[in-house]
Amino acid sequence: MPSFSPLLLISLSPLLLLPGSLSPHRLPAAAMHPDCILKKEQAVCLERIEKANEMLGLNESSPGCPGMWDNITCWKPAIVGQVVEVGCPELFQFVNEGGFDLEDNEALDSSDTGVVSKNCTEDGWSEPFPHYFDACGFDDYTDGGNQDYYYLSVKALYTVGYSTSLVSLTTAMVILCRFRKLHCTRNFIHMNLFVSFILRAISVFIKDWILYAEQDTNHCFSSTVECKAVMVFFHYCVMSNYFWLFIEGLYLFTLLVETFFPERRYFYWYSIIGWGTPTICVTVWAVLRIHFDDSGCWDMNDNTALWWVIKGPVVGSIMVSNPNGSEGQIQGSALRG
């Protein structure tokens, strides 16, 4: 019975164990560092405060408490004696996209996890009560080091994993290219899968180098052609990797259901699917980003509809490759035979 070569499984094992490598719900789609999220939220907060000041005719000499950003939450302007409440943030305080509610003291961002309040006094804003740590389980001073340690640990983990895979897959490619007796359609498919994994690892290293080489947050609002091109290359490599995994399963399924078939002609179409489909999808995604969401370095996917241009085909390929569904079809074919 045809099967994957042991070399394939050994070479791919480090990558298959990486978080989100094969899960359709956790595509490795360029997450933003928490510091950058906070920077983005701060910019939104200050913009909203400025609009609120214009609406109310407030300035620096106006009585009351001005709107402020306290590194965690956005507080709207208030009059003396007013108590302002905000809901606990979800993942470093996602700021509400709506405007200020200037008629009452409703929270800017409601949450079931807790509420933090501040009182506007003649001396300015009071300290938050209860404290963020007590109300929300988050402390801007005590958790920062743990967060940095966590993200550095995750980065170190996937860097070691991708590096190990890169060395193993490169060795496998040299072996498969060196010995002519190993040249056949099955191994050609394996080699393309190896290349897709190699490109995926390289794209991750390039992305980290371009986007996160600096230790400060200057990269947070980077919007250069260079970093956008890196993200396009990254998404192309990830998509190609998933599609060649799909082709591995498709080839195995074809071997099981068809006794004789022109392997070389099939390989031609396999190549078009494996490398061509991601090219089309990523190109369409890049064009749509340019026209509808050309912000930042394209490392965030706030527009869900555009993100599905890439995510949809990947999820579809995984669903089609569902081993449970394929098993039933194979068993049915065997019974008919």
Stockholm file with secondary structure:
# STOCKHOLM 1.0

chainA/1-337         MPSFSPLLLISLSPLLLLPGSLSPHRLPAAAMHPDCILKKEQAVCLERIEKANEMLGLNESSPGCPGMWDNITCWKPAIVGQVVEVGCPELFQFVNEGGFDLEDNEALDSSDTGVVSKNCTEDGWSEPFPHYFDACGFDDYTDGGNQDYYYLSVKALYTVGYSTSLVSLTTAMVILCRFRKLHCTRNFIHMNLFVSFILRAISVFIKDWILYAEQDTNHCFSSTVECKAVMVFFHYCVMSNYFWLFIEGLYLFTLLVETFFPERRYFYWYSIIGWGTPTICVTVWAVLRIHFDDSGCWDMNDNTALWWVIKGPVVGSIMVSNPNGSEGQIQGSALRG
#=GR chainA/1-337 SS CCCCCHHHHHHHHHHHTSTTSSCTTSCCCCCCCHHHHHHHHHHHHHHHHHHHHHHHTCCTTSSSBCCEECSSCEECCBCTTCEEEEECCSTTTCCCSSCCCTTSCCCSSCCTTCEEEEEEETTEECCCBSCHHHHHSCCTTTSHHHHHHHHHHHHHHHHHHHHHHHHHHHHHHHHHHHCGGGCSHHHHHHHHHHHHHHHHHHHHHHHHHHHHSSSSSGGGGCCCHHHHHHHHHHHHHHHHHHHHHHHHHHHHHHHHHCSSCCHHHHHHHHHIIIIIHHHHHHHHHHHHHHHHCCCTTSCCCCCHHHHHHHHHHHHHHHHHTCHHHHHHHHHHHHHHC
#=GC SS_cons         CCCCCHHHHHHHHHHHTSTTSSCTTSCCCCCCCHHHHHHHHHHHHHHHHHHHHHHHTCCTTSSSBCCEECSSCEECCBCTTCEEEEECCSTTTCCCSSCCCTTSCCCSSCCTTCEEEEEEETTEECCCBSCHHHHHSCCTTTSHHHHHHHHHHHHHHHHHHHHHHHHHHHHHHHHHHHCGGGCSHHHHHHHHHHHHHHHHHHHHHHHHHHHHSSSSSGGGGCCCHHHHHHHHHHHHHHHHHHHHHHHHHHHHHHHHHCSSCCHHHHHHHHHIIIIIHHHHHHHHHHHHHHHHCCCTTSCCCCCHHHHHHHHHHHHHHHHHTCHHHHHHHHHHHHHHC
//
